[in-house]
Amino acid sequence: MGGRPSSPLDKRQQQHLKGQVDALMKNFLPQYRVQLAASVLRQISRELVPQELAQCQLLHSKKLPRVREHRGPLIQLQGHPPQWQPIFCVLRGDGRLEWFSHREEYENGGRPLGSAALTGYTVLTSQREYLHLLDTLCPDSPGDRTQEEPDPLLEMPVNFPLFLQHPFRRHLCFSAATGETQRVWRLALQGGIRLRGTVLQRSQAPAAHAFLDAIRLYRQHKGHFGHDDTTLGSDAEVLTAVLMQELLPVLQAQIQTGLRGTGRARAWAWTELLDAVHAAVLAGASAGLRSFQPEKDELLAALDRTIRLDVDHLLSLREQVSAKLLTEVQGPLESCLRRNVDAQLPRLTQTLLNTVEAALAAVQTLLVQGMDRLSRHLRGSPSSTRLRKEVYSFGEMPWDPELMRICYHEAEQSRGHLGQLVAAFGFSGVRSLVFGAQDLSQQLMADAVATFLQLADQCLTTALDCIQAAQQLEKVRGRVLKKFQSDSSSAQRRFIRGWQICIFLPFVLSQLEPSCKAELPEFEGEVLAVGSPALTIEGIYEDVIRGALLQRIDRELKKALGASDVSCAPNGCSEVPWNQVEADEETEAQRGTCLK
């Protein structure tokens, strides 16, 4: 279960997988090119909309999301046959886990025994739950269980386990020495899993949005309309997950029956085989995307030039075709929305609102505690060394899994209820949704911390004594809280709107497919005549459906929030410019004047 043995795939199987990856890229890349054009048009059209009423109040933190590096001794189940062996584990800032034979090997720069990017893993801390999972992977007939070899996991009960389970990769089995060590590692690993999983969702780049849209449409063309957690990870990891889902039934039918052993030993063999398939597919998908990169860069540059020249005409044509198309589909669309969406929308809106409100309320409480702690230290005439440490700790709050755990836990609370509400719509991406709420909590905390330290830097001088400095910080505290509350309100609205579209849009498209898709060719000539890849009849059709959904969502949000429909610009913006290129390397603690 630990180190990577030689691949169980023979050359014929590897060639077959290469062919599968090549076919995936051949079918996916045309869709990706189209969505790149559509994404550039959306970005340029947003630039044309006045943003005076949509300003974010907080500064946008320049620190990239990261995981706080964590390391320490664990024991790991590894080898053939598997045995528990001591290792030294290191969680890197980019969410990659590495393990070494001992601490000295790590400190001397030696190569790790093994490593894993944490994308897609789930942390289990119950041995019973993990054993049940193994039993469901490769179920045996009743007679097979009596012949099963002794199970290392059962021979040595694990008091503080950390099982990392993945649907397409080998499992990683660790154990900590104490319950506290297990808890700290669990928080750290969960942070790494989320960081790796939401890399595309956090990005504001047109290419990232285009990729996710292309994945959704690629899967819709294959009959899969529901949103799920396949889109967690980098572009290559997402493509790999998509193909693995397609391959899994074939692998189960053709290969599982030939696996060695019984029971849990057979389940482990199955995860090792899946790991080899996953590695081969990931290598192929990565190579395919690398080959496409130069073309993508040239395409984006060319699209930006050509679309800017013709943007008014493109937007006008899109509006005209949308109006005609809406007339044709309005009857079936309205009927579908009344029948399927309206009854569930109020409950779902309130549940999403409760989820994100609770998480952001916890962020505000934590933020207030941090600001108050700094003020107390100033009033107490501390040493500059101690105060510098406190400022550094304050600046690191967004990346501290121990401090942020209550915020993340609040986002998790509604997972079960949300899953029940959205199951009828084919939505199985609740994990992605929860990750999104946790990312939002972390980003708003990071923005608030950056704003507080920036404003403190502006108003504090060495001429102030500590009492005067603390009074100035009180004013800064009040300003930051007002800005935070304003941005929190906008962020809640964006979060709820975005996830309701993810939940309802694929479902409505699937319901309308038999009746309304037949109307599209009638309008295709007008779109093709303009000769721009940024406009497609399918894209305009989806915009019409999305617009109708957003009208209902916004009405419900207005009831729930009791506010006007004003939201923050997608990319965020600052009250004052902050142009320090070195901001990623600096901590805010190093930039203060009186706070030194």
Buried (B, 14 or more C-beta within 10 A) or exposed (E): BBEBEEBBBEEEBBEEBBEBBEEBBEEBBEBBBBBBBBBBBBBBBEEEEEEEEBBBBBBBBBBEBBBBEBBBEBBBBBBEEBBBBEBBBBBBBBBBBBBBBEBEBBEEEEEBBBBBBBBBBBBBBEBEEBBEBBBEBBEBEEEBEEEBEEBBBEEEEBEBBBBBBBBBBBBBBBBBBEEEBBBBBBBBBBBBBBBBBBBBBBEEEBBBBBBBBBBBBBBBEEEBBBBBBBBBBBBBBBBBBBBBBBBBEEBBEEBBEEBEBBBBBBBBBBBBBBBBBBBBBBBBBBBBBEEBEEEBEEBBEEBBEBBEEBBEEBBEBBEEBBEBBBEBBEEBBEEBBEEBBEEBBEEBBBBBBBBBBBBBBBBBEBBBEBBEEBBEBBBEEBEEEEBBBBBEBBBBBBBBBEBBBBBBEBBBBBEEBBBEBBEEBBBBBBBBBBBBBBBBBBBBBBBBBBBBBBBBBEBBEEEBEBEBBBEBBEEBBEBBBEBBEBBBBBBBBBBBBBBBBBBBBBBBBBBBEEBBEEBBEEBBEBBEEBEBBBBBBBBBBBBBBBEBBBEBBBEBBEEBBEEEEEBBBEEBBBBEEBEEEEBEEEBBBBBBBBBB
